């Protein structure tokens, strides 16, 4: 499941990746992903042009310091972040992405793999006063925490995601 969380982070970054030939003038960290079953945390960082339009995205593993950048070809598509035995475990989608306005975010994750039960975390990414952020129900959040669901000591899904 740690691999699934790592892939979720990659998916989030890939989803928000929009690389162009415009010059990067600033970067903004917009999301930190944590969990209750690993010490790793990940940051989602947007690359912006002089008009604060998104021109790229990168992810950072805050434990190892490893940074990855992603191409824009993943935008507006379902991106598989974690897959096992041919089953999509965690996917991310940015619906109607616009580099100046953001998009609606859908993160689908396994609630209970033993029952093939999946859930979706819905939020949106938007620009407000030259600062990008993630929002849910009108409230800006910077941290997304994943909580494990276990059965007989085995990780079988994600019981919930909280944000603040």
C-alpha positions, 0 to 999 in steps of 0.5 A: 500500500506504501507503493500505492501512496507513492503512486498516488502522489505521482498521479497527482503531480502527473495530473497537474503537470502542464509543461510548455515553452513558457519561462518558469517565473515561480513555483508554489507548493500546493499540496502535501500528502501524508498517511498513517502507514508510512513516514513518507510525505509528498509535495505537489509543486506547481510551476507558474509563468509570469501570469501565474498560469500553470506551465508544469508540475513536480512532485517531491518525496520529502523523505528522500528529497527526490523530485520528479517533473511530469509532462502535460499529456496526462491532463484531462485523462484518468491517470492510474497511480497504483495498479496491482494484478491488472486492477486500477487501485488509485486514479486521479483525474483533473476535469476540464483543466485550464492553466489559468483557472484550475480544474475539478479533481477526482481521486478514486481509491480502494475503500475495501479491496476484498469487496472491490469497493472504491470511493472518490475524493472530490475537490478542486484546484483554483487560483485566488489572489495569485496563490494556487490552492486545493479547495473542498466545500469552499475551504482551502486545504494544503494537507491530504492525509490517507488513513489505512483500512486493515483486516487481520493486520493486512492493508485492504484499502483506504478508510478515509481521506482528511484535509486541512 
